[in-house]
């Protein structure tokens, strides 16, 4: 039997969300502090619901696409709830509720 060695945990400057997903923007900024917008952020979070007759992925894409037309600096999303509509024993409509985070701009 081979003895398993334990590796030390990877240290990363990236932060993680409640679900453990890496904040890739924070990671990029930590690795390159010259990136515009590097540093601490304050996020505003809103909830949106995307819908689609074809898929959950499409409902997410539609929600983020529409939010991005209204909001600047959209940075992340979190799926809060998935649901749908059934007709005749078949899924006919998908609904995805998302929390969408965007960085707030400073007043000039």
C-alpha positions as CSV (number, residue, x, y, z in Angstrom):
1,X,0.0,0.0,0.0
2,X,1.2,3.4,-0.8
3,X,1.3,6.0,1.9
4,X,-0.8,9.0,1.0
5,X,0.8,12.3,1.6
6,X,-1.1,15.3,2.5
7,X,-0.6,18.5,0.5
8,X,-0.9,21.8,2.2
9,X,-4.0,23.7,1.0
10,X,-3.5,26.0,-1.9
11,X,-3.2,29.5,-0.9
12,X,-5.0,31.9,-3.1
13,X,-5.7,35.6,-2.9
14,X,-9.1,34.9,-4.6
15,X,-12.1,35.0,-2.4
16,X,-14.9,32.5,-2.6
17,X,-18.7,32.8,-2.5
18,X,-21.0,30.9,-0.2
19,X,-21.0,28.1,-2.7
20,X,-17.2,27.9,-2.8
21,X,-17.0,29.4,-6.3
22,X,-13.8,31.4,-6.9
23,X,-14.2,35.1,-7.5
24,X,-12.1,35.1,-10.7
25,X,-12.1,38.9,-10.8
26,X,-10.6,39.1,-7.3
27,X,-8.0,36.4,-8.3
28,X,-7.0,38.3,-11.4
29,X,-6.7,41.6,-9.5
30,X,-4.7,39.9,-6.8
31,X,-2.3,38.5,-9.3
32,X,-2.0,41.8,-11.2
33,X,-2.4,44.8,-9.0
34,X,-2.0,47.1,-12.0
35,X,-5.4,46.0,-13.4
36,X,-7.9,48.9,-13.5
37,X,-10.3,48.5,-10.7
38,X,-7.9,46.5,-8.5
39,X,-8.6,46.6,-4.8
40,X,-11.6,46.4,-2.6
41,X,-15.0,46.5,-4.1
42,X,-18.5,47.3,-2.8
43,X,-21.2,45.3,-4.6
44,X,-24.8,46.0,-5.1
45,X,-26.9,42.8,-5.4
46,X,-30.3,42.6,-7.2
47,X,-32.5,39.6,-8.0
48,X,-33.7,38.9,-11.5
49,X,-35.6,36.0,-13.0
50,X,-34.7,34.7,-16.5
51,X,-37.2,32.5,-18.4
52,X,-36.8,30.2,-21.4
53,X,-38.8,27.6,-23.3
54,X,-35.6,25.7,-24.2
55,X,-33.2,25.4,-21.2
56,X,-32.0,26.5,-17.8
57,X,-28.8,27.7,-19.4
58,X,-30.8,29.8,-21.9
59,X,-32.8,31.3,-19.0
60,X,-29.6,32.3,-17.2
61,X,-28.1,33.8,-20.4
62,X,-31.2,35.8,-21.0
63,X,-31.3,37.2,-17.5
64,X,-27.6,38.2,-17.5
65,X,-27.9,39.6,-21.0
66,X,-30.8,41.8,-20.1
67,X,-29.3,42.9,-16.7
68,X,-26.1,43.9,-18.5
69,X,-28.1,46.2,-20.8
70,X,-29.4,48.1,-17.7
71,X,-26.5,47.8,-15.2
72,X,-22.8,48.6,-15.6
73,X,-20.1,46.5,-14.1
74,X,-22.0,43.2,-13.7
75,X,-19.4,40.9,-12.1
76,X,-21.1,37.7,-10.9
77,X,-24.3,35.8,-10.5
78,X,-25.6,33.1,-8.2
79,X,-28.5,30.8,-9.0
80,X,-31.0,31.1,-6.1
81,X,-33.9,29.0,-7.5
82,X,-34.8,27.0,-10.5
83,X,-38.4,26.2,-11.4
84,X,-40.5,25.5,-14.4
85,X,-43.9,24.9,-15.9
86,X,-45.1,21.4,-16.8
87,X,-47.8,20.7,-19.4
88,X,-48.9,17.2,-20.4
89,X,-46.1,15.6,-18.4
90,X,-43.4,17.6,-20.3
91,X,-41.3,20.6,-19.2
92,X,-42.6,23.6,-21.2
93,X,-40.9,26.5,-19.5
94,X,-37.9,27.1,-17.3
95,X,-37.5,29.9,-14.7
96,X,-34.2,30.7,-13.0
97,X,-34.0,33.2,-10.2
98,X,-30.5,34.8,-9.9
99,X,-28.8,37.2,-7.6
100,X,-26.7,39.5,-9.7
101,X,-23.7,41.4,-8.3
102,X,-22.3,44.5,-9.8
103,X,-19.7,47.0,-8.5
104,X,-20.9,50.4,-7.5
105,X,-19.3,53.5,-9.1
106,X,-18.1,56.4,-7.0
107,X,-20.0,59.6,-7.3
108,X,-17.9,62.3,-9.0
